[in-house]
């Protein structure tokens, strides 16, 4: 402890002086026993007295401070501040000031002190400048760290590509980063304190309808890939950008909501690229589909032309029965062509299936037989008897079966066996499959091909996913879509080198009558039928068929001609009973 001028020590003298000395001694004992940090300095800053705690905090011994000045321990950058304060303190008794300075310690570092300075020069037991120190080193270190982290956060927010907006609990904007400023067209200064709905203007991309609450929209959003979010942000100058948006509540340590943070990502360019890719993929898919259909139609036309030539030859040689057999094959080929056309229309429209009750066994056998014609692959069918009738669109389900058989063919380039098995099943209240409770027909298609690896089996029903060099990735995804629209399901079981088994589930029909797909008896009739079609061959063929069945046929090549003909027939009291029209004619 320093007591340079014995200000707080015992001194002889008068009774009054004795009392002063006793008070000083009591004060000194109180200071030494307390943890408070203080010093008494003269008008020039020299230490007159210091508490032991100052020495303890700084690491110096009390003797170190002998014959030293306060300024010797103050950080150079803080010296001007404290040297400016001292003259002001000396101007009047008991004048007080506060300052924060860095005080050198023994290790060569610095302690941060909040210092209270007061003029007690005229107080006899002190007789100097009283300085009380509060060590705030840890607090300042924490504050500096917090400031540093805040600066990092600000820099991060400023430079990230996403727009970030934070609001208070009432929706008033507290902060906007640079990306948000660019997207909205408002600066941080313009937006601060304003309601977020007045600054962030988002709307539905398709309808253009503005969302009433930006916060509600963002908090209920789920980030999605691509342009499925259909959200646009309209800037101050009216420019629209496609965005993905999300939000979260800001909570304090007591889990109370204090505000929200909203994040907007500009995905305009990404969406444009994805849409272009999607468009190109669709064009490529349609090209591949057209090529496949052209190949199938060529096969059908070969069958038709060949059988017609044979029928003509048999007729010339008087072999009528053989000619009828050939024409029957022509009729079958034409029905297959009609089904292919229906499949193409289904693909183009992507509409809901037109279902009717059907015994599916004949459809499966015909489709499989046609798809495997000319290949080295054999097939067997198990459980055809007593299969329940199902509600299906024949054209669409034929397309599903055809796709499955084509995949099996490609998995067995050197030949193999496809086993088709039927099962009637009942799905209970706790199904293991995503199907409604009820009765279903389960059909499995098992091949002996190369199989599917576990790494990709979960993705094979994804649109445009394919492992084939020339594949378009639409076949199985189309199967999945068609069966889902039928209220059915498709799944697969496979392993590399062990083949694959696809399972399809179709709901059983609740109707008692159904199409057995047997040959229908020719029904004759009578009446007037007006046919409107711009194709002369179709008019001629349809007319001959109708006349052969007992009907009167009338023809028009377009709408104007049909209207005139109808009017004339009606005036004569012979209005058509039925009108057949090609609706694609302009």
C-alpha positions as CSV (number, residue, x, y, z in Angstrom):
1,X,0.0,0.0,0.0
2,X,1.2,3.4,-0.9
3,X,0.8,6.3,1.6
4,X,3.3,8.8,0.2
5,X,2.3,11.9,2.1
6,X,0.9,10.0,5.0
7,X,-2.5,11.4,4.2
8,X,-4.2,8.4,5.8
9,X,-1.7,7.7,8.5
10,X,-1.3,8.8,12.2
11,X,0.1,12.3,12.8
12,X,0.6,14.1,16.1
13,X,-1.2,17.3,16.8
14,X,-4.2,18.8,18.4
15,X,-7.3,17.1,19.5
16,X,-9.0,18.0,16.2
17,X,-6.1,16.6,14.3
18,X,-6.3,13.5,16.4
19,X,-9.9,13.0,15.4
20,X,-9.1,13.5,11.8
21,X,-6.4,10.9,12.0
22,X,-8.8,8.4,13.6
23,X,-11.3,8.9,10.9
24,X,-8.6,8.5,8.3
25,X,-7.4,5.3,9.9
26,X,-11.0,3.9,9.9
27,X,-11.4,4.9,6.2
28,X,-8.1,3.2,5.3
29,X,-9.1,-0.1,7.1
30,X,-12.4,0.0,5.4
31,X,-10.8,0.4,2.0
32,X,-8.2,-2.3,2.5
33,X,-10.8,-4.8,3.7
34,X,-13.2,-4.1,0.8
35,X,-12.9,-5.4,-2.8
36,X,-13.4,-1.9,-4.2
37,X,-10.6,-0.5,-6.4
38,X,-9.6,3.1,-5.8
39,X,-6.6,5.5,-5.7
40,X,-5.9,9.0,-4.6
41,X,-3.8,11.1,-7.0
42,X,-2.4,14.6,-6.7
43,X,-3.2,17.3,-9.2
44,X,-0.5,16.1,-11.6
45,X,-1.7,12.5,-11.5
46,X,0.9,11.1,-9.2
47,X,-0.2,8.3,-6.9
48,X,-0.7,9.4,-3.3
49,X,-2.6,6.3,-2.2
50,X,-4.0,3.2,-3.8
51,X,-6.1,0.3,-2.5
52,X,-4.5,-3.2,-2.4
53,X,-7.2,-4.4,-4.8
54,X,-5.8,-2.2,-7.6
55,X,-2.5,-3.9,-7.3
56,X,-4.2,-7.3,-7.1
57,X,-6.3,-6.7,-10.3
58,X,-3.3,-5.4,-12.3
59,X,-0.8,-7.9,-11.0
60,X,1.7,-5.3,-9.8
61,X,3.0,-5.1,-6.3
62,X,2.0,-2.0,-4.3
63,X,5.6,-0.9,-4.3
64,X,5.6,-0.8,-8.1
65,X,3.3,2.3,-7.9
66,X,5.7,4.3,-5.7
67,X,6.9,7.5,-7.5
68,X,4.8,6.7,-10.5
69,X,2.1,8.6,-12.3
70,X,-1.4,7.5,-13.4
71,X,-0.5,8.5,-16.9
72,X,2.3,5.9,-17.0
73,X,-0.4,3.1,-16.9
74,X,-3.0,4.5,-19.3
75,X,-3.2,3.3,-22.9
76,X,-1.8,5.9,-25.3
77,X,-5.0,6.2,-27.2
78,X,-6.9,7.0,-23.9
79,X,-4.4,9.5,-22.6
80,X,-5.8,12.6,-24.3
81,X,-9.2,11.9,-22.8
82,X,-8.0,11.6,-19.2
83,X,-5.6,14.5,-19.5
84,X,-8.5,16.6,-20.7
85,X,-10.7,15.6,-17.7
86,X,-8.1,16.4,-15.0
87,X,-8.0,20.2,-15.5
88,X,-11.8,20.3,-15.5
89,X,-12.0,18.4,-12.2
90,X,-9.6,20.8,-10.6
91,X,-11.8,23.8,-11.4
92,X,-14.1,23.3,-8.4
93,X,-14.3,21.2,-5.2
94,X,-16.1,17.9,-5.4
95,X,-16.6,18.2,-9.2
96,X,-17.1,14.7,-10.7
97,X,-16.5,13.0,-14.1
98,X,-16.6,9.5,-15.5
99,X,-14.4,7.9,-18.2
100,X,-13.5,4.4,-19.5
101,X,-9.8,3.8,-20.0
102,X,-7.5,0.9,-20.6
103,X,-5.0,0.3,-17.7
104,X,-1.7,-1.5,-18.3
105,X,-1.3,-4.7,-16.3
106,X,1.8,-6.7,-15.3
107,X,1.4,-9.3,-18.2
108,X,1.7,-6.5,-20.7
109,X,-2.0,-6.5,-21.5
110,X,-4.8,-4.1,-20.6
111,X,-7.6,-4.0,-18.1
112,X,-10.7,-2.1,-19.0
113,X,-11.8,0.2,-16.2
114,X,-14.9,2.4,-15.8
115,X,-13.4,5.2,-13.7
116,X,-15.2,7.7,-11.6
117,X,-13.1,10.8,-10.8
118,X,-14.0,13.4,-8.1
119,X,-12.1,16.4,-6.6
120,X,-11.6,15.9,-2.9
121,X,-8.5,18.2,-2.6
122,X,-10.2,20.3,0.1
123,X,-11.2,17.3,2.2
124,X,-8.5,17.0,4.8
125,X,-8.6,13.2,5.3
126,X,-8.3,12.7,1.5
127,X,-6.6,15.8,0.1
128,X,-6.5,14.7,-3.5
129,X,-8.3,13.4,-6.6
130,X,-10.3,10.3,-5.7
131,X,-10.5,7.7,-8.4
132,X,-12.9,4.7,-8.2
133,X,-12.2,1.9,-10.7
134,X,-14.6,-0.8,-11.8
135,X,-13.0,-3.6,-13.7
136,X,-15.1,-4.2,-16.9
137,X,-12.5,-6.2,-18.8
138,X,-14.6,-9.3,-19.2
139,X,-17.7,-7.3,-20.1
140,X,-15.8,-5.3,-22.7
141,X,-14.3,-8.5,-24.1
142,X,-17.9,-9.9,-24.4
143,X,-19.1,-6.7,-25.9
144,X,-16.3,-6.7,-28.4
145,X,-17.0,-10.3,-29.3
146,X,-20.7,-9.5,-29.6
147,X,-19.9,-6.5,-31.8
148,X,-17.6,-8.6,-33.9
149,X,-20.2,-11.3,-34.4
150,X,-22.8,-8.6,-35.2
151,X,-20.4,-7.1,-37.8
152,X,-19.9,-10.6,-39.3
153,X,-23.7,-11.2,-39.4
154,X,-24.2,-7.8,-41.0
155,X,-21.5,-8.5,-43.6
156,X,-23.0,-12.0,-44.2
157,X,-26.5,-10.7,-44.6
158,X,-25.3,-7.9,-46.9
159,X,-23.5,-10.3,-49.2
160,X,-25.8,-13.4,-49.4
161,X,-27.9,-13.8,-52.5
162,X,-31.2,-14.2,-50.6
163,X,-33.3,-11.2,-49.6
164,X,-33.7,-11.1,-45.8
165,X,-36.2,-9.0,-43.9
166,X,-36.7,-8.9,-40.2
167,X,-39.7,-7.4,-38.5
168,X,-40.9,-6.8,-34.9
169,X,-44.0,-8.5,-33.5
170,X,-46.2,-5.9,-35.2
171,X,-44.8,-6.5,-38.6
172,X,-42.7,-3.3,-38.7
173,X,-39.5,-3.7,-40.6
174,X,-36.3,-3.7,-38.5
175,X,-33.7,-4.8,-41.1
176,X,-33.4,-5.4,-44.8
177,X,-30.2,-6.7,-46.5
178,X,-28.9,-5.5,-49.9
179,X,-30.6,-8.4,-51.8
180,X,-34.0,-7.4,-50.2
181,X,-33.3,-3.8,-51.1
182,X,-32.6,-4.8,-54.8
183,X,-35.7,-7.1,-55.0
184,X,-38.2,-4.6,-53.4
185,X,-36.7,-1.4,-54.8
186,X,-36.7,0.2,-51.3
187,X,-33.6,1.0,-49.2
188,X,-33.2,0.1,-45.6
189,X,-33.8,3.7,-44.6
190,X,-37.0,3.9,-46.6
191,X,-38.4,0.7,-45.2
192,X,-37.3,0.8,-41.6
193,X,-40.3,1.1,-39.2
194,X,-42.9,0.6,-42.0
195,X,-45.3,-2.3,-42.2
196,X,-43.8,-5.2,-44.2
197,X,-46.9,-5.5,-46.4
198,X,-46.3,-2.0,-47.6
199,X,-42.8,-2.8,-48.8
200,X,-42.8,-6.5,-49.8
201,X,-45.5,-6.9,-52.4
202,X,-45.9,-10.6,-53.4
203,X,-48.6,-12.2,-55.5
204,X,-49.7,-15.4,-57.1
205,X,-47.9,-15.8,-60.4
206,X,-50.8,-17.4,-62.2
207,X,-53.7,-15.2,-61.0
208,X,-51.8,-12.0,-60.2
209,X,-53.7,-11.8,-56.9
210,X,-51.8,-10.1,-54.1
211,X,-51.2,-11.9,-50.8
212,X,-52.8,-9.9,-48.0
213,X,-50.2,-10.9,-45.4
214,X,-46.5,-11.4,-46.4
215,X,-45.7,-12.9,-43.0
216,X,-48.6,-15.4,-43.1
217,X,-47.6,-16.5,-46.6
218,X,-44.0,-17.0,-45.8
219,X,-44.6,-18.8,-42.5
220,X,-46.9,-21.3,-44.2
221,X,-44.7,-21.7,-47.3
222,X,-42.6,-24.8,-48.0
223,X,-39.6,-24.3,-50.1
224,X,-40.0,-26.1,-53.4
225,X,-37.8,-26.8,-56.3
226,X,-38.4,-24.9,-59.5
227,X,-41.4,-22.9,-60.4
228,X,-44.1,-24.8,-58.4
229,X,-44.3,-22.1,-55.8
230,X,-45.9,-19.7,-58.3
231,X,-45.0,-16.7,-56.2
232,X,-43.9,-13.4,-57.7
233,X,-42.4,-10.3,-55.9
234,X,-43.4,-7.0,-57.5
235,X,-40.8,-4.3,-56.9
236,X,-41.4,-0.5,-56.3
237,X,-41.0,0.1,-60.0
238,X,-43.4,-2.6,-61.0
239,X,-40.9,-5.2,-62.1
240,X,-41.9,-8.8,-61.3
241,X,-39.5,-11.6,-60.2
242,X,-40.3,-15.2,-59.4
243,X,-39.3,-16.1,-55.9
244,X,-39.3,-18.9,-53.4
245,X,-40.1,-17.7,-49.9
246,X,-40.0,-18.9,-46.3
247,X,-40.2,-17.4,-42.8
248,X,-39.6,-18.2,-39.2
249,X,-40.5,-16.6,-35.8
250,X,-37.8,-14.8,-33.8
251,X,-38.0,-15.8,-30.1
252,X,-36.3,-14.6,-27.0
253,X,-34.7,-16.8,-24.3
254,X,-38.1,-17.3,-22.7
255,X,-39.5,-18.6,-26.0
256,X,-41.6,-15.5,-26.5
257,X,-42.1,-14.4,-30.1
258,X,-40.5,-11.0,-30.7
259,X,-40.7,-10.8,-34.4
260,X,-40.2,-12.7,-37.7
261,X,-37.5,-13.2,-40.3
262,X,-38.5,-13.5,-43.9
263,X,-36.3,-15.0,-46.7
264,X,-36.8,-14.5,-50.4
265,X,-34.8,-16.1,-53.1
266,X,-34.9,-14.9,-56.7
267,X,-35.4,-17.9,-58.9
268,X,-36.5,-16.2,-62.1
269,X,-33.5,-17.3,-64.1
270,X,-33.6,-20.8,-62.7
271,X,-37.2,-21.1,-63.6
272,X,-36.7,-19.9,-67.1
273,X,-33.9,-22.5,-67.6
274,X,-36.1,-25.2,-66.1
275,X,-39.0,-24.3,-68.3
276,X,-36.8,-24.4,-71.4
277,X,-35.4,-27.8,-70.4
278,X,-38.9,-29.0,-69.7
279,X,-40.2,-27.8,-73.1
280,X,-37.2,-29.4,-74.9
281,X,-37.8,-32.7,-73.0
282,X,-41.5,-32.6,-74.0
283,X,-40.6,-32.1,-77.6
284,X,-38.1,-34.9,-77.4
285,X,-40.6,-37.1,-75.7
286,X,-43.2,-36.4,-78.3
287,X,-40.7,-37.1,-81.0
288,X,-39.8,-40.5,-79.5
289,X,-43.5,-41.3,-79.0
290,X,-44.2,-40.3,-82.6
291,X,-41.4,-42.6,-83.8
292,X,-42.7,-45.5,-81.7
293,X,-46.2,-45.0,-83.0
294,X,-45.0,-44.8,-86.6
295,X,-43.2,-48.1,-86.1
296,X,-46.3,-49.7,-84.6
297,X,-48.6,-48.4,-87.3
298,X,-46.2,-49.6,-90.0
299,X,-46.4,-53.1,-88.5
300,X,-50.2,-52.9,-88.4
301,X,-50.4,-51.6,-92.0
302,X,-48.1,-54.5,-93.1
303,X,-50.6,-56.9,-91.5
304,X,-53.6,-55.1,-93.1
305,X,-52.1,-54.9,-96.6
306,X,-50.8,-58.4,-96.5
307,X,-54.1,-59.9,-95.4
308,X,-56.1,-57.8,-97.9
309,X,-53.8,-59.1,-100.7
310,X,-54.3,-62.7,-99.5
311,X,-58.1,-62.1,-99.2
312,X,-58.3,-60.8,-102.8
313,X,-56.4,-63.8,-104.0
314,X,-58.6,-66.3,-102.1
315,X,-61.7,-64.6,-103.4
316,X,-60.5,-64.9,-107.0
317,X,-59.8,-68.6,-106.5
318,X,-63.1,-69.2,-104.8
319,X,-61.7,-69.8,-101.3
320,X,-64.3,-67.7,-99.5
321,X,-63.6,-69.1,-96.0
322,X,-59.9,-68.4,-96.3
323,X,-60.7,-64.8,-97.4
324,X,-63.0,-64.3,-94.4
325,X,-60.2,-65.5,-92.1
326,X,-57.8,-63.0,-93.6
327,X,-60.3,-60.1,-93.3
328,X,-60.9,-61.1,-89.7
329,X,-57.2,-60.6,-89.1
330,X,-57.4,-57.2,-90.9
331,X,-60.2,-56.2,-88.5
332,X,-58.1,-57.2,-85.5
333,X,-55.2,-55.1,-86.8
334,X,-57.5,-52.2,-87.3
335,X,-58.8,-52.5,-83.8
336,X,-55.2,-52.5,-82.6
337,X,-54.6,-49.3,-84.6
338,X,-57.6,-47.7,-83.0
339,X,-56.3,-48.5,-79.6
340,X,-52.9,-47.0,-80.5
341,X,-54.7,-43.8,-81.6
342,X,-56.6,-43.8,-78.3
343,X,-53.3,-44.1,-76.4
344,X,-51.9,-41.2,-78.3
345,X,-55.0,-39.1,-77.4
346,X,-54.7,-40.2,-73.8
347,X,-51.0,-39.1,-73.8
348,X,-51.8,-35.7,-75.5
349,X,-54.8,-34.9,-73.2
350,X,-53.6,-36.5,-70.0
351,X,-57.2,-36.6,-68.9
352,X,-59.2,-38.7,-66.6
353,X,-59.8,-42.3,-67.7
354,X,-63.2,-43.2,-69.3
355,X,-63.8,-46.4,-67.3
356,X,-66.2,-49.3,-67.8
357,X,-66.4,-52.8,-66.2
358,X,-64.1,-55.2,-68.0
359,X,-62.8,-58.7,-67.7
360,X,-59.2,-57.8,-68.0
361,X,-57.7,-61.2,-68.9
362,X,-58.3,-60.9,-72.7
363,X,-56.9,-57.3,-72.8
364,X,-53.7,-58.5,-71.0
365,X,-53.3,-61.5,-73.3
366,X,-53.8,-59.5,-76.5
367,X,-51.6,-56.6,-75.4
368,X,-48.7,-59.0,-74.3
369,X,-49.0,-61.1,-77.4
370,X,-48.8,-58.0,-79.6
371,X,-45.9,-56.5,-77.7
372,X,-43.8,-59.7,-77.8
373,X,-44.5,-60.6,-81.4
374,X,-41.3,-61.2,-83.3
375,X,-39.2,-61.4,-80.1
376,X,-37.4,-64.3,-78.5
377,X,-39.2,-63.8,-75.2
378,X,-41.9,-66.3,-74.1
379,X,-44.7,-65.6,-71.6
380,X,-46.9,-67.6,-69.3
381,X,-50.1,-66.6,-67.5
382,X,-51.2,-68.0,-64.1
383,X,-54.6,-67.7,-62.4
384,X,-56.7,-66.5,-65.4
385,X,-59.8,-68.3,-64.1
386,X,-62.3,-66.5,-61.9
387,X,-60.6,-63.1,-62.1
388,X,-62.9,-60.4,-60.8
389,X,-64.1,-57.7,-63.3
390,X,-62.4,-54.3,-63.0
391,X,-63.3,-50.7,-63.7
392,X,-60.8,-49.5,-66.3
393,X,-60.1,-47.4,-69.4
394,X,-59.0,-50.2,-71.8
395,X,-56.8,-47.9,-73.8
396,X,-54.9,-46.5,-70.8
397,X,-54.5,-49.9,-69.1
398,X,-53.3,-51.4,-72.4
399,X,-50.7,-48.7,-72.4
400,X,-49.6,-49.6,-68.9
401,X,-49.2,-53.3,-69.8
402,X,-47.4,-52.4,-73.0
403,X,-44.9,-50.2,-71.2
404,X,-44.2,-53.0,-68.6
405,X,-43.7,-55.6,-71.3
406,X,-41.4,-53.2,-73.3
407,X,-39.3,-52.7,-70.2
408,X,-39.1,-56.4,-69.6
409,X,-38.0,-57.0,-73.3
410,X,-35.3,-54.4,-72.9
411,X,-34.1,-56.2,-69.7
412,X,-33.8,-59.5,-71.6
413,X,-32.1,-58.7,-74.9
414,X,-31.1,-62.4,-75.3
415,X,-34.6,-63.7,-74.6
416,X,-36.3,-64.9,-71.4
417,X,-39.6,-65.6,-69.7
418,X,-42.3,-63.2,-68.5
419,X,-44.7,-64.7,-65.9
420,X,-48.0,-63.0,-65.5
421,X,-50.1,-63.9,-62.4
422,X,-53.6,-62.8,-61.3
423,X,-54.8,-62.6,-57.7
424,X,-58.1,-61.4,-56.2
425,X,-57.3,-59.5,-53.0
426,X,-59.2,-57.5,-50.3
427,X,-57.6,-54.4,-48.8
428,X,-58.6,-54.0,-45.2
429,X,-59.0,-50.9,-42.9
430,X,-55.2,-50.9,-42.2
431,X,-53.7,-51.4,-45.6
432,X,-50.0,-51.8,-46.1
433,X,-50.4,-50.2,-49.5
434,X,-51.8,-46.7,-50.3
435,X,-55.1,-48.0,-51.4
436,X,-58.7,-47.5,-50.2
437,X,-60.5,-50.3,-48.4
438,X,-62.1,-52.6,-50.9
439,X,-61.5,-55.4,-53.5
440,X,-58.7,-55.3,-56.1
441,X,-57.3,-57.4,-58.8
442,X,-53.5,-57.8,-58.4
443,X,-51.5,-58.6,-61.5
444,X,-47.8,-59.3,-61.3
445,X,-45.4,-59.2,-64.3
446,X,-42.2,-61.1,-63.5
447,X,-39.2,-61.2,-65.9
448,X,-35.9,-63.0,-65.8
449,X,-33.9,-59.9,-66.8
450,X,-30.9,-58.0,-65.3
451,X,-32.9,-56.5,-62.4
452,X,-32.8,-53.0,-60.8
453,X,-30.2,-51.8,-58.3
454,X,-31.3,-50.7,-54.8
455,X,-29.7,-47.2,-55.5
456,X,-32.2,-46.3,-58.2
457,X,-35.3,-48.5,-57.6
458,X,-36.9,-45.6,-55.6
459,X,-36.6,-43.3,-58.5
460,X,-37.9,-45.4,-61.4
461,X,-41.4,-43.8,-61.3
462,X,-40.0,-40.3,-61.4
463,X,-40.7,-38.4,-64.6
464,X,-37.7,-38.2,-67.0
465,X,-35.6,-40.6,-64.8
466,X,-34.0,-43.2,-67.0
467,X,-30.8,-45.3,-67.2
468,X,-31.2,-46.0,-70.9
469,X,-29.1,-44.2,-73.4
470,X,-32.1,-43.5,-75.7
471,X,-34.8,-43.5,-73.0
472,X,-37.1,-40.5,-72.2
473,X,-38.0,-41.6,-68.6
474,X,-41.8,-41.3,-69.3
475,X,-42.9,-44.9,-69.5
476,X,-43.1,-45.9,-65.8
477,X,-44.1,-42.4,-64.7
478,X,-47.0,-42.6,-67.1
479,X,-47.9,-46.0,-65.7
480,X,-47.9,-44.6,-62.2
481,X,-50.1,-41.6,-63.2
482,X,-52.6,-43.8,-65.1
483,X,-53.0,-46.3,-62.3
484,X,-53.4,-43.5,-59.7
485,X,-56.2,-42.0,-61.8
486,X,-57.9,-45.4,-61.8
487,X,-57.7,-45.6,-58.0
488,X,-55.0,-48.2,-58.3
489,X,-51.3,-48.5,-57.6
490,X,-48.1,-49.9,-59.0
491,X,-45.0,-51.1,-57.1
492,X,-41.9,-53.1,-57.9
493,X,-39.6,-55.7,-56.3
494,X,-36.2,-56.3,-57.8
495,X,-32.5,-57.1,-57.3
496,X,-29.5,-57.0,-59.6
497,X,-29.2,-60.3,-61.5
498,X,-32.5,-61.6,-60.2
499,X,-35.0,-60.0,-62.5
500,X,-37.9,-57.7,-61.6
501,X,-41.5,-58.1,-60.7
502,X,-44.0,-55.2,-61.2
503,X,-47.3,-55.4,-59.3
504,X,-50.3,-53.5,-60.4
505,X,-53.6,-53.1,-58.4
506,X,-56.9,-52.3,-60.1
507,X,-60.2,-51.7,-58.2
508,X,-62.9,-54.3,-58.8
509,X,-66.0,-53.2,-60.6
510,X,-69.2,-52.8,-58.5
511,X,-71.4,-53.3,-61.6
512,X,-72.9,-56.7,-62.4
513,X,-72.7,-56.4,-66.1
514,X,-69.4,-56.0,-67.9
515,X,-67.6,-56.2,-71.3
516,X,-66.4,-59.8,-71.9
517,X,-64.7,-58.6,-75.1
518,X,-66.3,-61.4,-77.1
519,X,-67.5,-60.8,-80.6
520,X,-70.7,-58.8,-80.8
521,X,-73.7,-59.9,-82.9
522,X,-74.2,-57.5,-85.8
523,X,-77.2,-55.3,-85.1
524,X,-79.3,-54.0,-88.0
525,X,-81.7,-51.1,-87.9
526,X,-83.4,-48.3,-89.9
527,X,-83.5,-44.5,-89.9
528,X,-81.9,-41.5,-91.6
529,X,-78.2,-40.7,-90.6
530,X,-76.4,-37.5,-91.7
531,X,-72.6,-37.8,-91.8
532,X,-70.5,-34.7,-91.9
533,X,-66.8,-35.2,-92.5
534,X,-64.2,-33.5,-94.8
535,X,-62.6,-36.9,-95.7
536,X,-64.3,-38.4,-98.7
537,X,-63.0,-41.9,-98.0
538,X,-64.5,-41.8,-94.5
539,X,-67.8,-40.6,-95.8
540,X,-67.9,-43.3,-98.4
541,X,-66.9,-46.1,-96.0
542,X,-69.2,-45.0,-93.2
543,X,-72.1,-44.7,-95.7
544,X,-71.6,-48.2,-97.2
545,X,-71.5,-49.7,-93.7
546,X,-74.7,-47.9,-92.6
547,X,-76.6,-48.8,-95.8
548,X,-75.6,-52.4,-95.4
549,X,-77.1,-52.3,-91.9
550,X,-80.4,-51.0,-93.2
551,X,-79.9,-47.2,-92.6
552,X,-80.3,-44.3,-95.1
553,X,-77.0,-42.3,-95.3
554,X,-76.7,-38.6,-96.2
555,X,-73.4,-36.7,-96.6
556,X,-71.9,-33.3,-96.1
557,X,-68.3,-32.3,-96.4
558,X,-68.4,-29.2,-94.0
559,X,-70.6,-27.4,-91.5
560,X,-72.3,-25.1,-94.1
561,X,-73.2,-28.0,-96.3
562,X,-74.5,-30.0,-93.3
563,X,-76.7,-27.1,-92.1
564,X,-78.2,-26.6,-95.6
565,X,-78.8,-30.3,-96.0
566,X,-80.4,-30.6,-92.6
567,X,-82.7,-27.6,-93.3
568,X,-83.8,-29.1,-96.6
569,X,-84.5,-32.5,-95.1
570,X,-86.5,-31.0,-92.2
571,X,-88.6,-28.9,-94.6
572,X,-89.5,-32.2,-96.4
573,X,-90.5,-33.8,-93.1
574,X,-87.5,-36.1,-93.3
575,X,-85.1,-34.7,-90.7
576,X,-82.2,-36.9,-89.8
577,X,-82.6,-39.2,-86.8
578,X,-78.9,-39.1,-86.0
579,X,-76.1,-36.7,-87.1
580,X,-72.5,-37.9,-87.0
581,X,-70.0,-35.0,-87.2
582,X,-66.2,-34.6,-87.2
583,X,-65.8,-32.0,-84.6
584,X,-62.3,-31.0,-85.7
585,X,-63.5,-29.4,-88.9
586,X,-63.3,-25.6,-88.7
